[in-house]
Each structure stands twice: as structure tokens, then as C-alpha cells.
Amino acid sequence: MNDRFSLAGRTAVVTGAGSGIGRAIALGYADAGAHVIAWGRTPSVEAVVAEITAAGGSAEPVVADLADLEAAAQTARSLAQEHQVGVLVNNAGVIRRGASEHVPYEQWQQVRTVNLDAVWLLSQAFGSAMLERGHGRIVTIASMLSFQGGRQVAGYAATKHAVVGLTRALANEWAGRGVGVNALAPGYVVTANTAPLRADERRAAEISSRIPAGRWATPEDLVGPAIFLASDAASYVHGEVLAVDGGWLAS
């Protein structure tokens, strides 16, 4: 019986693969049979690759900073030429907290560069090659703040709203040409990005009290949905923003 959730024979690029959600997805994709290109800003991705290969999987590291758009775009184009990349996970992102009236423009620009501009450039580079082959999957990591404004994270919220718009726009153009473009919108996940929230006992309690599942997510909670959107099981899913939020949006 054909396993429609298998990623065997596919090559997947996962950005931000050195930690958190990206690491979990990289490990999950390898377990599902994919050859994983673990893209990270620092050599920490090499440890993830070592973990994958030690478990019998296939992976290779790529160290490139998405804040350097020219270098990131060139790296993406080179990878697209060297590999038949069938899956791209735009996971890497940054968040900067601060009262909006005091946020310097340079900080806003940094968030926009990594969270939106790099997503566009990588989607274009890998998506073009997918379109030529007539098959591919792009999974972008959105956020609960794709639907809400958050507090003191205006740049992050704005870029995550924009990521949803980009996901839908690309889906409209590429769905009929064999390339599926969708997004995952995680709820509150235990990662380095949310450490300041979890350190604020009052705010952490407010958040936890609203989650029907009764707990924050772990990065591993995103793996199954990420595999689904990359697999043949999602062949008729296009432009979807799949909330993985423990029921947050329903509460």
C-alpha cells in the first residue's frame, strides 16, 4: 500500500533547522524518508545533521545567514541547481520585543528582512525549479500573530500577516502547475523565541489559561502537520493556513 505521508525520495530544505521548530521538522522529515538540507545561520545545524545520520537518515548542513539577502538568494539558487529540492520549509524567523514608539527602524528592517524578504527570495528560487518539474511543496511557518496583533512585537506581527498573504498569492499562481504552497500557524511553543514570555509569570499564566489543550506546544507538535503539508496526502490543499494552536483560535 502506498504511504501518502511518506517523504521517501524527496529532498527538503528546512531553514532555521538548528533549533526549535526547524530542528524538530528536520528530524521528522528525515524520519519520514526525506534527504534533509538543514539550513541555519550558525554551525549548530551540523549537530542536527549528525543526529539525523546517526539515526540512519540522510542530511547535509548549509550555513548561511538569511539576514544577508544577496548571499541567501545565491545559496538558494545554487542548491536548486545542485539538488532536486521537492520541499521547502520557510521556518527561520526573528522576533524583537519593544514598545512600538521606541523601536528603531533598523530593528524593524531586520525582522522584515528575515521573516518576509528572505521567505520571498527562497520561495522564488526553489519554487521556480519546482514549477519546471511540475511538482513541489512549500511550507511557510506563520504564527498566531498572523491573525492577531500581539504586544510589543509590531514588526513580527506585521511580517507574519504578510507571510499569510504571500502564501495565498503564491498558491493562487502555482496550484495549477503542481506546486503546493501552504502555511503552518503555531500557537505558543516552548522555544527560545518565547523564553521572555515564559519568564513573565503573569503573562505566561494569561496565555496558558486561554489554551483549551491546557499546555504550550512543543516543537514536536508541529512535525505531523508539517509532514502532511509536504506529502502527497495534501495534494489538493493549497493556500491553507493550518493553525496548530491547541485550540487557541477556537477559544
C-alpha positions as CSV (number, residue, x, y, z in Angstrom):
1,M,0.0,0.0,0.0
2,N,1.3,3.4,-1.0
3,D,2.1,5.6,2.1
4,R,0.7,9.0,1.1
5,F,2.5,10.5,4.1
6,S,5.9,9.3,3.1
7,L,8.6,11.7,2.0
8,A,10.9,9.0,0.7
9,G,12.9,10.1,-2.3
10,R,12.4,13.8,-1.7
11,T,14.9,16.4,-0.8
12,A,13.7,19.0,1.7
13,V,15.3,22.3,2.6
14,V,14.4,23.4,6.2
15,T,15.6,26.9,7.3
16,G,16.2,27.7,10.9
17,A,17.0,24.0,11.4
18,G,19.5,24.4,14.2
19,S,16.9,24.6,17.0
20,G,13.3,24.7,18.0
21,I,10.6,24.1,15.4
22,G,13.1,23.9,12.5
23,R,15.1,21.2,14.2
24,A,12.0,19.2,15.0
25,I,10.8,19.4,11.4
26,A,14.2,18.5,10.0
27,L,14.3,15.4,12.2
28,G,10.7,14.5,11.4
29,Y,11.3,14.8,7.7
30,A,14.3,12.6,7.8
31,D,12.4,10.0,9.7
32,A,9.7,10.2,7.0
33,G,12.4,9.4,4.4
34,A,13.5,12.7,3.1
35,H,17.0,13.8,2.4
36,V,17.2,17.0,4.6
37,I,19.2,20.1,3.8
38,A,19.4,21.7,7.2
39,W,19.9,25.4,6.7
40,G,21.0,27.5,9.6
41,R,22.7,30.8,10.5
42,T,25.3,29.1,12.6
43,P,27.1,25.7,12.5
44,S,24.6,24.4,15.1
45,V,22.9,22.7,12.1
46,E,25.8,20.3,11.9
47,A,24.8,18.8,15.2
48,V,21.3,18.3,13.8
49,V,22.7,16.6,10.7
50,A,24.8,14.4,12.9
51,E,21.7,13.4,14.9
52,I,19.9,12.5,11.7
53,T,22.7,10.4,10.2
54,A,23.3,8.6,13.5
55,A,19.6,7.5,13.3
56,G,20.1,6.2,9.8
57,G,18.7,9.2,8.0
58,S,20.2,11.4,5.2
59,A,21.1,15.0,5.7
60,E,23.6,17.8,5.0
61,P,24.2,21.2,6.5
62,V,24.1,24.6,4.9
63,V,25.3,27.6,6.9
64,A,24.0,30.9,5.6
65,D,22.6,34.0,7.2
66,L,19.2,34.9,5.9
67,A,19.8,38.5,7.0
68,D,22.3,38.7,4.1
69,L,19.7,38.6,1.3
70,E,22.1,38.6,-1.6
71,A,24.1,35.7,-0.1
72,A,21.0,33.8,0.9
73,A,19.5,34.1,-2.6
74,Q,22.7,32.9,-4.2
75,T,22.9,30.0,-1.8
76,A,19.2,29.1,-2.6
77,R,19.8,29.3,-6.4
78,S,22.9,27.1,-6.1
79,L,21.1,24.5,-4.0
80,A,18.2,24.5,-6.5
81,Q,20.7,23.7,-9.3
82,E,22.6,21.0,-7.4
83,H,19.5,19.2,-5.9
84,Q,16.0,18.5,-7.0
85,V,14.5,20.2,-4.0
86,G,10.9,19.0,-3.7
87,V,10.1,20.6,-0.3
88,L,11.0,24.0,1.1
89,V,10.1,24.9,4.7
90,N,10.5,28.6,5.4
91,N,10.9,28.3,9.1
92,A,13.6,30.7,10.1
93,G,12.5,33.9,11.8
94,V,13.4,36.5,14.3
95,I,11.4,38.5,16.9
96,R,12.3,41.7,18.6
97,R,10.3,42.9,21.5
98,G,9.8,46.5,22.5
99,A,7.3,49.3,22.8
100,S,6.4,50.4,19.2
101,E,7.0,54.1,19.9
102,H,10.7,53.3,20.7
103,V,11.6,50.6,18.1
104,P,14.4,51.8,15.9
105,Y,13.8,51.4,12.2
106,E,16.9,49.2,11.9
107,Q,15.3,46.7,14.2
108,W,12.0,46.8,12.2
109,Q,14.0,46.3,9.0
110,Q,16.0,43.3,10.4
111,V,12.7,41.5,11.3
112,R,11.3,42.2,7.9
113,T,14.4,41.0,6.1
114,V,14.5,37.6,7.7
115,N,10.8,37.0,8.2
116,L,9.5,38.2,4.9
117,D,12.1,39.2,2.3
118,A,14.1,36.0,2.7
119,V,10.9,33.9,2.6
120,W,10.1,35.6,-0.8
121,L,13.5,35.1,-2.2
122,L,13.8,31.4,-1.2
123,S,10.3,30.6,-2.3
124,Q,11.1,32.2,-5.7
125,A,14.4,30.4,-6.1
126,F,13.2,26.9,-5.2
127,G,9.7,27.4,-6.5
128,S,10.9,28.3,-10.0
129,A,12.7,24.9,-10.1
130,M,9.7,23.1,-8.7
131,L,7.5,24.7,-11.4
132,E,9.9,23.5,-14.1
133,R,9.5,19.9,-12.8
134,G,5.7,20.3,-12.2
135,H,5.8,19.2,-8.6
136,G,6.8,20.6,-5.2
137,R,5.7,21.7,-1.8
138,I,6.4,25.0,0.1
139,V,5.5,25.2,3.8
140,T,5.9,28.5,5.5
141,I,5.8,29.0,9.2
142,A,3.2,31.7,10.1
143,S,2.0,32.4,13.6
144,M,-0.9,33.1,15.9
145,L,0.2,36.7,15.3
146,S,-0.8,36.2,11.6
147,F,-4.3,36.7,13.0
148,Q,-3.7,39.0,16.0
149,G,-1.5,42.0,16.8
150,G,0.3,40.7,19.9
151,R,2.0,43.0,22.3
152,Q,5.2,44.9,21.7
153,V,6.1,42.8,18.6
154,A,4.7,45.0,15.8
155,G,7.4,44.0,13.3
156,Y,6.9,40.3,13.9
157,A,3.1,40.6,13.7
158,A,3.3,42.6,10.5
159,T,5.6,40.1,8.8
160,K,3.6,37.1,9.9
161,H,0.5,38.7,8.5
162,A,2.4,39.3,5.3
163,V,3.6,35.7,5.1
164,V,0.0,34.6,5.0
165,G,-0.7,36.9,2.1
166,L,2.3,35.7,0.3
167,T,1.3,32.1,0.9
168,R,-2.1,32.6,-0.6
169,A,-0.8,34.7,-3.5
170,L,1.8,32.0,-4.5
171,A,-0.9,29.3,-4.1
172,N,-3.2,31.1,-6.5
173,E,-0.4,31.2,-9.1
174,W,1.2,27.8,-8.6
175,A,-1.5,25.4,-7.5
176,G,-2.4,24.6,-11.1
177,R,1.2,24.0,-12.0
178,G,1.9,21.3,-9.5
179,V,3.3,23.3,-6.6
180,G,1.5,23.4,-3.3
181,V,2.1,26.4,-1.1
182,N,0.7,26.4,2.5
183,A,1.5,27.7,5.9
184,L,1.5,26.4,9.5
185,A,0.5,28.8,12.2
186,P,1.9,27.6,15.5
187,G,0.3,28.7,18.8
188,Y,2.5,29.3,21.8
189,V,5.5,27.0,21.5
190,V,8.3,26.3,24.0
191,T,11.3,27.8,22.1
192,A,14.0,30.3,22.6
193,N,11.8,33.0,21.0
194,T,9.1,32.6,23.7
195,A,11.5,32.5,26.6
196,P,10.8,36.1,27.6
197,L,7.1,35.4,27.7
198,R,7.5,32.2,29.8
199,A,9.8,34.2,32.2
200,D,6.9,36.6,32.8
201,E,4.8,34.6,35.2
202,R,1.7,36.8,34.9
203,R,1.8,36.8,31.1
204,A,2.6,33.1,30.9
205,A,-0.4,32.4,33.1
206,E,-2.7,34.5,31.0
207,I,-1.6,32.7,27.9
208,S,-1.9,29.2,29.4
209,S,-5.3,29.9,30.8
210,R,-6.7,30.5,27.2
211,I,-5.3,27.4,25.6
212,P,-8.0,24.7,25.6
213,A,-5.4,21.9,25.3
214,G,-4.1,23.1,28.7
215,R,-0.4,23.4,27.7
216,W,2.0,25.2,25.5
217,A,3.1,23.3,22.3
218,T,6.5,21.6,21.9
219,P,8.3,21.9,18.6
220,E,7.5,18.2,18.0
221,D,3.8,19.1,17.9
222,L,4.4,20.8,14.6
223,V,6.1,17.8,12.9
224,G,3.0,15.8,11.9
225,P,1.3,18.8,10.3
226,A,4.5,19.7,8.5
227,I,4.9,16.2,7.1
228,F,1.2,16.3,6.0
229,L,1.6,19.6,4.0
230,A,4.8,18.3,2.4
231,S,3.3,14.9,1.4
232,D,1.0,13.6,-1.3
233,A,-1.7,13.5,1.3
234,A,-2.0,17.2,0.9
235,S,-2.1,17.2,-2.9
236,Y,-5.4,19.2,-3.0
237,V,-4.5,21.5,-0.2
238,H,-3.5,25.0,-1.5
239,G,-3.2,28.4,0.2
240,E,-4.2,26.9,3.6
241,V,-3.0,28.4,6.9
242,L,-3.2,25.4,9.3
243,A,-3.4,26.5,12.9
244,V,-1.5,24.2,15.3
245,D,-2.5,26.1,18.4
246,G,-4.1,23.7,21.0
247,G,-7.4,25.3,20.3
248,W,-6.3,28.9,20.8
249,L,-8.3,30.4,17.9
250,A,-11.4,28.5,18.9
251,S,-11.4,29.8,22.5
